[in-house]
Amino acid sequence: MNSRVIKSLYKKEMLDVLRDKKTVVMMLVVPLVLYPLVMVLSLQLMTGITKSITTSTYRICLDFEGSEEYEELFKDLGDKEYSFEIIDCDNPISAMEKEEVDAVIKMELTSGMENFEVIYLSSVNKSSYCADMVSDTLQKYSLQLTKKRLEEAGLDVDNTLNPVKIKFNDRSTNEETAGSLLGTIIPFMLVMSLLMGTMYPAIDTTAGEKERGTLETMLTLPVTNKELITSKFLAVGTIGIVSAVLNIISMAGVGAYMYSMVTSMVANNGTIRLSRFLPAILVGILCIFAFAVFISAISMCVCALAKSYKEANNYLTPLTLVVMFASFIGFIPNVTLNTNTAIIPVANVCLLVRDLLAFKYDIGMIALVLFVNVAYGVVSVMLLARIYNSEAIIFGDGSGGIQIFEKRVNIKKGTYPQVQDAWLVIIITAMLVIYAGGAMQLKLGLYGLLFTQLIIFAVPFGFACYTKKDIRATFKLKGCSPKYFVSAIFLIIGGIMVGMVASELSAYLFKSSAVDAAESMNDIIGDRFLPALLIIALAPALCEELMFRGYVLGSMTAKYKMSSAIIVSAVIFGLYHMSASKFLTTTILGVLLCYIAVQSGSILPGMLMHFINNALSCIVMFYPEKASKLLPIIVKDRIGISDMLLLAAAGIMLILAGVWIGRKRSVV
């Protein structure tokens, strides 16, 4: 690539972006003016509401005989700022329903006890607040009566009421307490502001250029697609990074405003040393920059599929919702940053920033989050380059776009899935598996896992039916030569051996992930072998193969080189299992499954391989003693170096034998 060409194109893209008033507003006005203004006004509004609640006059009706004796109780509130106005009513309930009275109080004497009943309307704010204030007053009155009776009985009031003394000793520093408070809201605001800052330049440099008709002119210049993509990405990335810097400055300003408020909330009301936050801020800036690269690239990928500014906005709406939903993870106290959550985009940045503000520094996690975001950014840029190499997407009439958004009458019957539809299926399926499938697994255990597998099948099948795909061709539902089943057996046995070595290495690198995965699986499988075999082995062999080696791989092979399609599909399959310790193993298995599917043209040999792999794991879990007698190396807690080398060598030989048996054509 020519650096001078990229520099000229970059300058042109920046000028085009900055001419757009929307981009300038989102980049400058929103972070520097709107966010601080919203934060300050929100704090003032909350303070005003709280003050209004605690200083209001509440109207109450004492609806019981002898109520005159209790009027002084509701008038003498000591140091309380709110007050009660006692109203005489003929029909207290009717008056309350008309909001002429905020609450009605009744009282009955039973065996010397005063039983109060507070009647109020929870749907009316002032009535609900009034009930709280009445409760506070009656609690004070109850305490007074208790002390009086104890004194009359000659007992020590304090020792009787408080036989247990509790002293709290908060060892957190002022900075740690303030950081934990700020660590919930700041990551969310940073992520969302970064997304908003990159959305409009991403739209303008992609769909906006298509709509203006200037993209064709750009492509006629003596520049390569890589140079064009690089300049556009650098422009959007620059806007994203500038937006990040401005947001950090804005957050610092808001933090300075909140400084006095936070110091009043910390445990010992001391001062906060802002210098202690400097390392967290510096590392956080690196993470935000890495995230800006990723979010810029992914925004451009989405916008590049659109043909107009309006359509790009529609495409970005689901991305905005996904990013917003994922950024809420910072508000959940029990979710921590570990090797599993560190590979989840958006969530990893929010959790890391939250930990940094709480002075939790884990060099390994920081490096992993940075690497993951940069890796996702690189993959997104590669995907963007693929999109710009497609004339069907750049200049097409929509046939290269996302077909699910097209009118069904305009969709041609019997075609293959588009890559864009496959990516949408992957994203929707992942969201449903994480949230709906996760909830069902917690509730139903093993049968919740079956529900998850049904989701994996239902989403691509529903898409294929709606877009009028050839179901048999899309999912490779056809027979094949018996030699491919023989090849599949060799491949899976060799794959299991190599996978054991990969699993051992992954478990060493991601110890906590391996332990968590084993514990979660033990919690799910239960104690019945046959249901477990059907749900853990058979269901994934059917559902996952139909999606990953059927719908996804089919769309990839129709678009990309065979080797690229296999690798991308296998990596997606590995990421789908959402476990750092399983990623390498499942990716290796994915490559073998994709290979046999391509060679045989059928999904059936892959289903057999998948079933054998999962069934073996199921047998080992239920019958470890018998498995250890037949295959002792499988159930070893730790595999030695010599065993690993032997397994790797034998596995590679079996895989090569399987490739030789099932050879049909060379895979480029």
WONORLIN-V607274 format. One record per residue. N is the residue number from 1. RES is the residue in one small letter. PHI is phi in radians with two decimals (* if undefined). OMEGA is omega as a letter, one per 30 degrees, with the letter a starting at -180 (NA if undefined). D_FIRST is the distance of its C-alpha to the first C-alpha in Angstrom with 1 decimal. Layout:
N;RES;PHI;OMEGA;D_FIRST, N;RES;PHI;OMEGA;D_FIRST
This chain:
1;m;*;a;0.0, 2;n;-1.55;a;3.8, 3;s;-1.15;l;6.3, 4;r;-1.18;l;9.0, 5;v;-1.15;l;8.1, 6;i;-1.07;l;7.8, 7;k;-1.09;l;10.9, 8;s;-1.15;l;12.7, 9;l;-1.14;l;12.3, 10;y;-1.08;l;13.4, 11;k;-1.08;l;16.3, 12;k;-1.13;a;17.2, 13;e;-1.14;l;17.3, 14;m;-1.12;l;19.4, 15;l;-1.11;l;21.8, 16;d;-1.10;a;22.3, 17;v;-1.15;a;23.0, 18;l;-1.28;l;25.4, 19;r;-1.28;a;27.2, 20;d;-1.40;a;28.4, 21;k;-1.10;a;31.7, 22;k;-1.08;a;31.6, 23;t;-1.14;a;28.5, 24;v;-1.09;l;30.0, 25;v;-1.10;a;33.3, 26;m;-1.16;a;31.9, 27;m;-1.45;a;29.7, 28;l;-1.88;a;32.5, 29;v;-1.18;a;35.9, 30;v;-1.08;a;36.0, 31;p;-1.24;a;35.1, 32;l;-1.53;a;36.9, 33;v;-2.09;a;39.9, 34;l;-1.18;a;40.5, 35;y;-1.08;l;40.0, 36;p;-1.06;a;42.3, 37;l;-1.11;l;44.7, 38;v;-1.10;a;44.9, 39;m;-1.10;a;45.4, 40;v;-1.13;a;48.1, 41;l;-1.13;l;49.9, 42;s;-1.12;l;49.9, 43;l;-1.10;l;51.4, 44;q;-1.15;l;54.0, 45;l;-1.13;l;54.7, 46;m;-1.09;l;55.3, 47;t;-1.12;l;57.5, 48;g;-1.14;l;59.4, 49;i;-1.13;l;60.0, 50;t;-1.06;l;61.2, 51;k;-1.14;l;63.5, 52;s;-1.10;a;64.8, 53;i;-1.16;a;65.7, 54;t;-1.50;a;67.5, 55;t;-2.08;a;69.4, 56;s;-1.31;l;70.5, 57;t;-1.83;a;74.1, 58;y;-1.83;a;74.6, 59;r;-1.66;a;77.5, 60;i;-2.24;l;79.3, 61;c;-2.14;l;82.5, 62;l;-1.61;a;84.9, 63;d;-1.80;l;86.5, 64;f;-2.85;a;89.2, 65;e;-1.20;a;92.7, 66;g;1.28;a;93.2, 67;s;-1.16;a;89.8, 68;e;-1.05;a;91.3, 69;e;-1.17;a;91.4, 70;y;-1.77;a;87.6, 71;e;-1.10;l;86.7, 72;e;-1.11;l;86.7, 73;l;-1.01;a;84.3, 74;f;-1.55;l;81.7, 75;k;-1.72;a;82.6, 76;d;-1.62;a;82.5, 77;l;-1.81;l;78.9, 78;g;1.15;a;78.9, 79;d;-1.62;a;75.6, 80;k;-1.24;a;73.8, 81;e;-1.51;l;72.3, 82;y;-1.38;a;72.7, 83;s;-2.51;l;76.1, 84;f;-2.03;l;78.1, 85;e;-1.96;a;80.3, 86;i;-1.50;a;83.0, 87;i;-1.92;l;83.7, 88;d;-1.57;a;86.9, 89;c;-2.31;l;86.3, 90;d;-1.34;l;88.6, 91;n;-2.24;a;85.9, 92;p;-1.02;a;83.2, 93;i;-1.11;l;80.8, 94;s;-1.10;l;80.9, 95;a;-1.11;l;80.2, 96;m;-1.19;l;77.2, 97;e;-1.13;l;75.8, 98;k;-1.50;a;76.2, 99;e;1.11;l;74.4, 100;e;-1.47;l;77.5, 101;v;-2.31;a;77.5, 102;d;-1.47;l;74.6, 103;a;-2.74;l;76.4, 104;v;-2.05;a;79.8, 105;i;-2.04;l;81.4, 106;k;-2.05;a;84.2, 107;m;-2.61;l;86.2, 108;e;-2.27;l;88.8, 109;l;-1.64;a;91.0, 110;t;-2.34;l;91.2, 111;s;0.93;l;93.2, 112;g;1.39;l;92.6, 113;m;-1.78;l;88.8, 114;e;-1.66;a;87.2, 115;n;-1.72;a;84.8, 116;f;-1.64;l;82.5, 117;e;-2.23;l;80.4, 118;v;-1.82;a;77.6, 119;i;-1.81;a;76.9, 120;y;-2.63;l;73.7, 121;l;-2.01;a;70.9, 122;s;-1.20;l;67.6, 123;s;-1.36;l;66.0, 124;v;-1.86;a;67.1, 125;n;-0.99;a;65.2, 126;k;-1.15;l;68.2, 127;s;-1.15;l;70.5, 128;s;-1.14;l;68.2, 129;y;-1.11;l;67.8, 130;c;-1.04;l;71.6, 131;a;-1.07;l;72.2, 132;d;-1.13;a;70.1, 133;m;-1.19;l;72.1, 134;v;-1.10;l;75.4, 135;s;-1.06;l;74.4, 136;d;-1.07;a;73.6, 137;t;-1.17;a;77.0, 138;l;-1.20;l;78.9, 139;q;-1.11;l;77.2, 140;k;-1.10;l;78.4, 141;y;-1.12;l;81.9, 142;s;-1.10;l;81.9, 143;l;-1.14;l;81.1, 144;q;-1.09;l;83.9, 145;l;-1.11;a;86.4, 146;t;-1.08;l;85.3, 147;k;-1.07;a;85.8, 148;k;-1.08;a;89.2, 149;r;-1.20;l;90.5, 150;l;-1.17;l;89.4, 151;e;-1.13;l;91.2, 152;e;-1.14;l;94.3, 153;a;-1.46;l;94.1, 154;g;1.31;a;94.0, 155;l;-1.76;l;90.5, 156;d;-1.29;a;87.8, 157;v;-1.09;a;85.4, 158;d;-1.15;a;82.2, 159;n;-1.20;a;82.8, 160;t;-1.31;a;83.7, 161;l;-1.36;a;80.8, 162;n;-2.23;a;78.2, 163;p;-1.22;l;79.3, 164;v;-2.05;l;75.8, 165;k;-1.73;a;73.9, 166;i;-2.11;l;70.1, 167;k;-2.14;a;68.1, 168;f;-1.68;l;64.3, 169;n;-2.24;a;62.3, 170;d;-1.40;a;58.7, 171;r;-1.58;l;56.8, 172;s;-1.26;l;53.5, 173;t;-1.35;l;52.5, 174;n;-1.02;a;52.2, 175;e;-1.16;l;48.4, 176;e;-1.17;l;48.2, 177;t;-1.16;l;50.3, 178;a;-1.12;l;48.4, 179;g;-1.10;l;45.0, 180;s;-1.17;l;46.3, 181;l;-1.25;a;47.3, 182;l;-1.27;a;44.0, 183;g;-1.23;l;42.0, 184;t;-1.52;a;43.1, 185;i;-1.62;a;42.0, 186;i;-1.10;l;39.1, 187;p;-1.02;l;36.6, 188;f;-1.07;a;37.4, 189;m;-1.16;l;37.0, 190;l;-1.12;a;33.7, 191;v;-1.09;a;32.2, 192;m;-1.18;l;33.5, 193;s;-1.20;l;32.5, 194;l;-1.12;l;28.9, 195;l;-1.08;a;28.9, 196;m;-1.12;a;30.5, 197;g;-1.22;a;28.1, 198;t;-1.67;a;24.9, 199;m;-1.06;a;26.7, 200;y;-1.21;l;26.8, 201;p;-1.12;l;23.3, 202;a;-1.13;l;22.2, 203;i;-1.13;a;24.6, 204;d;-1.14;a;23.7, 205;t;-1.40;a;19.9, 206;t;-2.06;a;20.6, 207;a;-1.13;l;24.2, 208;g;-1.09;l;25.0, 209;e;-1.19;l;22.4, 210;k;-1.07;a;23.9, 211;e;-1.17;l;27.3, 212;r;-1.34;l;26.7, 213;g;1.38;a;25.2, 214;t;-1.62;a;22.1, 215;l;-1.18;l;19.6, 216;e;-1.04;l;20.3, 217;t;-1.09;l;19.7, 218;m;-1.08;a;16.2, 219;l;-1.31;l;15.4, 220;t;-1.45;l;16.8, 221;l;-1.28;l;14.4, 222;p;-1.33;l;11.8, 223;v;-2.27;l;8.9, 224;t;-1.52;l;7.8, 225;n;-1.07;a;9.7, 226;k;-1.12;l;7.3, 227;e;-1.14;l;6.1, 228;l;-1.14;a;9.9, 229;i;-1.13;a;11.1, 230;t;-1.06;a;9.4, 231;s;-1.13;l;11.0, 232;k;-1.15;a;14.1, 233;f;-1.13;l;14.5, 234;l;-1.09;l;14.1, 235;a;-1.14;l;16.7, 236;v;-1.15;l;19.1, 237;g;-1.09;l;18.7, 238;t;-1.08;l;19.6, 239;i;-1.08;l;22.6, 240;g;-1.12;a;23.6, 241;i;-1.21;l;23.6, 242;v;-1.06;l;25.4, 243;s;-1.07;l;27.8, 244;a;-1.12;l;28.3, 245;v;-1.09;a;29.2, 246;l;-1.11;l;31.5, 247;n;-1.21;l;33.1, 248;i;-1.12;l;33.8, 249;i;-1.09;l;35.4, 250;s;-1.09;l;37.3, 251;m;-1.11;l;38.5, 252;a;-1.11;l;39.6, 253;g;-1.11;l;41.6, 254;v;-1.12;l;43.2, 255;g;-1.09;l;43.8, 256;a;-1.11;l;45.6, 257;y;-1.16;a;47.7, 258;m;-1.42;a;48.6, 259;y;-0.95;a;49.4, 260;s;-1.15;a;53.0, 261;m;-1.24;a;53.3, 262;v;-1.18;a;51.7, 263;t;-1.10;l;53.9, 264;s;-1.36;a;57.0, 265;m;-1.71;a;55.8, 266;v;-1.27;a;55.2, 267;a;-1.06;a;57.8, 268;n;-1.90;l;59.4, 269;n;0.92;l;58.5, 270;g;-1.59;l;57.1, 271;t;-1.46;l;54.1, 272;i;-1.97;l;50.5, 273;r;-1.50;a;48.4, 274;l;-1.14;a;45.0, 275;s;-1.10;l;43.6, 276;r;-1.20;l;43.9, 277;f;-1.47;a;41.2, 278;l;-1.04;l;38.6, 279;p;-1.05;l;37.1, 280;a;-1.10;a;37.1, 281;i;-1.17;a;35.3, 282;l;-1.13;l;32.6, 283;v;-1.17;l;31.9, 284;g;-1.07;l;32.2, 285;i;-1.10;l;29.5, 286;l;-1.04;a;27.0, 287;c;-1.15;l;28.0, 288;i;-1.14;l;27.8, 289;f;-1.10;l;24.3, 290;a;-1.09;l;23.3, 291;f;-1.16;l;25.2, 292;a;-1.07;l;23.6, 293;v;-1.07;a;20.1, 294;f;-1.15;a;21.9, 295;i;-1.21;l;24.0, 296;s;-1.14;a;21.2, 297;a;-1.15;a;19.2, 298;i;-1.20;l;22.5, 299;s;-1.13;l;23.6, 300;m;-1.15;l;20.6, 301;c;-1.06;a;21.2, 302;v;-1.17;a;24.8, 303;c;-1.19;a;24.3, 304;a;-1.12;l;21.8, 305;l;-1.40;a;24.8, 306;a;-1.56;a;26.9, 307;k;-1.84;a;27.5, 308;s;-2.60;l;29.1, 309;y;-1.04;a;29.5, 310;k;-1.12;a;32.8, 311;e;-1.14;l;31.6, 312;a;-1.12;l;28.8, 313;n;-1.06;l;31.5, 314;n;-1.14;l;33.6, 315;y;-1.18;a;30.9, 316;l;-1.36;a;30.4, 317;t;-1.05;l;34.1, 318;p;-1.06;l;34.3, 319;l;-1.09;l;31.3, 320;t;-1.08;a;33.1, 321;l;-1.13;l;36.3, 322;v;-1.13;l;34.8, 323;v;-1.11;l;33.2, 324;m;-1.09;a;36.5, 325;f;-1.11;a;38.5, 326;a;-1.17;a;36.5, 327;s;-1.29;l;36.7, 328;f;-1.18;a;40.5, 329;i;-1.08;l;40.4, 330;g;-1.17;l;40.7, 331;f;-1.49;a;44.2, 332;i;-1.58;a;45.5, 333;p;-1.20;a;47.2, 334;n;-1.46;l;47.6, 335;v;-1.56;a;43.9, 336;t;-2.03;l;42.3, 337;l;-1.44;l;38.9, 338;n;-2.43;a;38.8, 339;t;-1.14;l;36.5, 340;n;-1.39;a;37.1, 341;t;-1.25;a;36.5, 342;a;-1.20;l;33.6, 343;i;-1.71;l;31.4, 344;i;-1.59;a;32.4, 345;p;-1.06;a;29.8, 346;v;1.27;a;31.3, 347;a;-1.05;a;34.6, 348;n;-1.12;l;33.2, 349;v;-1.17;a;32.1, 350;c;-1.07;a;35.4, 351;l;-1.19;a;37.4, 352;l;-1.17;l;35.5, 353;v;-1.09;l;36.0, 354;r;-1.08;l;39.6, 355;d;-1.16;a;40.2, 356;l;-1.10;l;38.6, 357;l;-1.19;l;40.9, 358;a;-1.64;l;43.8, 359;f;1.11;l;42.8, 360;k;-1.82;a;42.0, 361;y;-1.86;l;39.3, 362;d;-2.12;a;38.1, 363;i;-0.99;a;35.2, 364;g;-1.10;l;34.5, 365;m;-1.19;l;34.4, 366;i;-1.07;l;32.2, 367;a;-1.12;a;29.7, 368;l;-1.15;l;29.9, 369;v;-1.13;l;29.5, 370;l;-1.08;a;26.4, 371;f;-1.09;a;24.9, 372;v;-1.08;a;25.9, 373;n;-1.18;l;24.5, 374;v;-1.15;l;21.1, 375;a;-1.11;l;21.3, 376;y;-1.07;l;22.3, 377;g;-1.11;l;19.5, 378;v;-1.11;l;16.9, 379;v;-1.08;l;18.9, 380;s;-1.14;l;19.1, 381;v;-1.14;l;15.4, 382;m;-1.08;l;15.2, 383;l;-1.13;l;18.2, 384;l;-1.09;l;16.7, 385;a;-1.10;l;13.8, 386;r;-1.09;a;16.7, 387;i;-1.11;a;18.6, 388;y;-1.30;l;16.1, 389;n;-1.47;a;16.0, 390;s;-1.70;l;19.8, 391;e;-1.18;l;21.3, 392;a;-1.12;l;24.6, 393;i;-1.49;a;23.5, 394;i;-1.25;a;21.6, 395;f;-2.06;a;24.1, 396;g;-1.21;a;27.0, 397;d;-1.61;l;30.5, 398;g;2.02;a;30.5, 399;s;-1.19;l;30.9, 400;g;-1.66;a;27.6, 401;g;-1.56;a;28.6, 402;i;-1.45;a;31.0, 403;q;-1.21;a;34.1, 404;i;-1.12;l;36.5, 405;f;-1.55;l;36.1, 406;e;-1.46;l;37.1, 407;k;-1.13;a;40.7, 408;r;-1.12;a;42.2, 409;v;-1.18;a;43.8, 410;n;-1.57;a;40.4, 411;i;-1.49;l;39.1, 412;k;-1.28;a;39.4, 413;k;-1.40;l;41.7, 414;g;1.46;l;40.8, 415;t;-1.53;l;37.0, 416;y;-1.61;l;34.8, 417;p;-1.12;l;33.4, 418;q;-1.44;l;30.0, 419;v;-1.05;a;27.4, 420;q;-1.11;l;27.7, 421;d;-1.15;l;31.4, 422;a;-1.11;l;31.0, 423;w;-1.11;l;29.0, 424;l;-1.13;l;31.8, 425;v;-1.08;l;34.4, 426;i;-1.08;a;32.9, 427;i;-1.15;a;32.9, 428;i;-1.12;l;36.4, 429;t;-1.08;l;37.8, 430;a;-1.06;a;36.4, 431;m;-1.09;a;38.0, 432;l;-1.17;l;41.3, 433;v;-1.14;a;41.4, 434;i;-1.14;a;40.9, 435;y;-1.65;a;43.4, 436;a;-1.21;l;45.8, 437;g;-1.13;l;45.7, 438;g;-1.07;l;45.9, 439;a;-1.13;a;48.9, 440;m;-1.21;l;50.7, 441;q;-1.18;l;50.2, 442;l;-1.14;a;51.8, 443;k;-1.49;a;54.6, 444;l;-1.93;l;55.3, 445;g;1.17;a;53.8, 446;l;-1.05;a;53.4, 447;y;-1.28;l;54.0, 448;g;-1.15;l;51.3, 449;l;-1.14;l;48.9, 450;l;-1.10;l;50.1, 451;f;-1.04;l;49.4, 452;t;-1.08;l;45.8, 453;q;-1.13;l;45.4, 454;l;-1.14;l;46.8, 455;i;-1.09;a;44.2, 456;i;-1.07;l;41.5, 457;f;-1.44;a;43.1, 458;a;-1.17;a;44.2, 459;v;-1.12;l;41.0, 460;p;-1.13;l;39.0, 461;f;-1.15;l;42.3, 462;g;-1.10;l;43.0, 463;f;-1.08;a;39.5, 464;a;-1.10;l;40.0, 465;c;-1.17;a;43.5, 466;y;-1.15;a;42.5, 467;t;-1.58;l;39.6, 468;k;1.05;l;41.9, 469;k;-1.36;l;40.0, 470;d;-1.30;a;41.7, 471;i;-1.04;a;42.9, 472;r;-1.13;a;43.7, 473;a;-1.34;a;40.3, 474;t;-1.07;a;38.3, 475;f;-1.75;l;40.0, 476;k;0.96;a;40.6, 477;l;-1.55;l;44.3, 478;k;-2.64;a;45.6, 479;g;-1.34;l;47.3, 480;c;-2.69;a;45.9, 481;s;-1.13;l;47.3, 482;p;-1.01;a;49.2, 483;k;-1.11;a;47.0, 484;y;-1.28;l;44.2, 485;f;-1.25;l;46.6, 486;v;-1.12;l;47.5, 487;s;-1.03;a;43.8, 488;a;-1.08;a;43.4, 489;i;-1.14;l;46.2, 490;f;-1.08;a;44.7, 491;l;-1.11;a;41.3, 492;i;-1.29;l;42.7, 493;i;-1.12;l;45.0, 494;g;-1.13;l;42.2, 495;g;-1.13;l;40.0, 496;i;-1.12;l;42.8, 497;m;-1.13;l;43.1, 498;v;-1.13;l;39.4, 499;g;-1.12;l;39.4, 500;m;-1.12;l;42.3, 501;v;-1.15;l;40.4, 502;a;-1.11;l;37.3, 503;s;-1.14;l;39.8, 504;e;-1.14;l;41.5, 505;l;-1.16;l;38.3, 506;s;-1.15;l;37.3, 507;a;-1.11;l;40.8, 508;y;-1.22;a;40.5, 509;l;-1.37;a;37.3, 510;f;-2.17;a;38.5, 511;k;-1.09;a;42.2, 512;s;-1.13;l;43.1, 513;s;-1.13;l;41.1, 514;a;-1.13;l;42.9, 515;v;-1.14;l;46.3, 516;d;-1.08;a;45.6, 517;a;-1.12;l;44.6, 518;a;-1.14;a;47.7, 519;e;-1.16;a;50.0, 520;s;-1.15;l;48.7, 521;m;-1.20;l;49.1, 522;n;-1.10;l;52.6, 523;d;-1.21;a;53.5, 524;i;-1.54;a;52.5, 525;i;-1.20;a;53.9, 526;g;1.33;a;57.6, 527;d;-2.20;l;60.3, 528;r;-1.92;a;60.5, 529;f;-1.25;a;58.8, 530;l;-1.08;l;58.9, 531;p;-1.03;l;57.4, 532;a;-1.13;l;54.7, 533;l;-1.09;a;54.0, 534;l;-1.17;a;53.7, 535;i;-1.49;a;51.5, 536;i;-1.47;a;49.3, 537;a;-1.80;a;49.0, 538;l;-1.31;a;49.8, 539;a;-1.04;l;48.4, 540;p;-1.12;l;44.8, 541;a;-1.06;l;45.0, 542;l;-1.54;a;45.6, 543;c;-1.23;a;43.8, 544;e;-1.19;l;40.6, 545;e;-1.18;l;40.2, 546;l;-1.07;a;40.7, 547;m;-1.40;a;37.9, 548;f;-1.36;l;35.3, 549;r;-1.64;l;35.8, 550;g;-1.70;a;37.1, 551;y;-1.14;a;35.5, 552;v;-1.21;a;32.3, 553;l;-1.09;l;31.5, 554;g;-1.05;l;32.6, 555;s;-1.20;a;30.2, 556;m;-1.21;a;27.3, 557;t;-1.19;l;28.1, 558;a;-1.30;a;28.4, 559;k;-1.99;a;24.9, 560;y;-1.93;l;22.8, 561;k;-1.08;a;23.0, 562;m;-1.03;a;26.2, 563;s;-1.11;l;24.9, 564;s;-1.12;a;22.7, 565;a;-1.09;a;25.7, 566;i;-1.14;a;28.0, 567;i;-1.14;a;26.0, 568;v;-1.08;l;25.3, 569;s;-1.10;a;29.0, 570;a;-1.17;l;30.3, 571;v;-1.14;l;28.4, 572;i;-1.07;l;29.8, 573;f;-1.09;l;33.2, 574;g;-1.17;l;32.9, 575;l;-1.16;a;32.0, 576;y;-1.02;a;34.8, 577;h;-1.31;l;37.4, 578;m;0.86;l;36.4, 579;s;-2.53;a;37.4, 580;a;-1.08;a;35.4, 581;s;-1.29;a;37.9, 582;k;-1.76;a;37.7, 583;f;-1.02;a;34.0, 584;l;-1.11;a;33.3, 585;t;-1.11;a;36.5, 586;t;-1.20;l;36.0, 587;t;-1.20;l;32.4, 588;i;-1.07;l;33.7, 589;l;-1.05;l;36.5, 590;g;-1.07;l;34.2, 591;v;-1.08;a;32.2, 592;l;-1.14;l;35.5, 593;l;-1.15;l;36.8, 594;c;-1.13;a;33.7, 595;y;-1.07;a;34.0, 596;i;-1.19;l;37.6, 597;a;-1.18;l;37.2, 598;v;-1.21;a;34.6, 599;q;-1.18;a;36.7, 600;s;-1.52;a;40.0, 601;g;1.24;a;38.9, 602;s;-2.33;l;41.4, 603;i;-1.59;a;41.4, 604;l;-1.15;l;44.8, 605;p;-1.05;l;43.9, 606;g;-1.13;l;41.5, 607;m;-1.08;l;44.3, 608;l;-1.10;l;46.5, 609;m;-1.06;a;44.0, 610;h;-1.09;a;43.5, 611;f;-1.13;a;47.3, 612;i;-1.07;a;48.0, 613;n;-1.06;a;45.5, 614;n;-1.26;l;46.9, 615;a;-1.14;l;50.5, 616;l;-1.09;l;50.3, 617;s;-1.09;a;49.2, 618;c;-1.16;l;52.0, 619;i;-1.12;l;54.6, 620;v;-1.09;a;53.6, 621;m;-1.18;a;53.9, 622;f;-1.57;a;57.4, 623;y;-2.25;a;58.8, 624;p;-1.11;a;57.3, 625;e;-1.18;l;60.5, 626;k;-1.16;l;60.6, 627;a;-1.13;a;56.9, 628;s;-1.19;l;57.3, 629;k;-1.28;a;60.0, 630;l;-1.39;a;58.0, 631;l;-2.32;a;54.5, 632;p;-1.05;a;55.1, 633;i;-1.22;a;51.5, 634;i;-1.22;a;50.4, 635;v;-1.77;l;52.5, 636;k;-1.18;l;52.0, 637;d;-1.16;l;51.1, 638;r;-2.30;l;48.9, 639;i;-1.80;a;47.5, 640;g;-1.27;a;47.6, 641;i;-1.07;a;45.0, 642;s;-1.12;l;46.9, 643;d;-1.11;a;47.3, 644;m;-1.13;l;43.6, 645;l;-1.13;l;42.8, 646;l;-1.13;l;45.4, 647;l;-1.09;a;44.3, 648;a;-1.08;a;40.6, 649;a;-1.14;a;41.7, 650;a;-1.12;a;44.2, 651;g;-1.11;l;41.8, 652;i;-1.12;l;39.0, 653;m;-1.11;l;41.6, 654;l;-1.17;l;42.9, 655;i;-1.12;l;39.5, 656;l;-1.09;l;38.9, 657;a;-1.12;l;42.3, 658;g;-1.11;l;41.6, 659;v;-1.12;a;38.4, 660;w;-1.13;l;40.4, 661;i;-1.14;a;43.2, 662;g;-1.65;a;41.1, 663;r;-1.13;l;38.7, 664;k;-2.40;l;38.2, 665;r;-2.64;a;34.7, 666;s;-1.27;l;31.7, 667;v;-1.71;a;29.3, 668;v;-1.29;NA;25.7
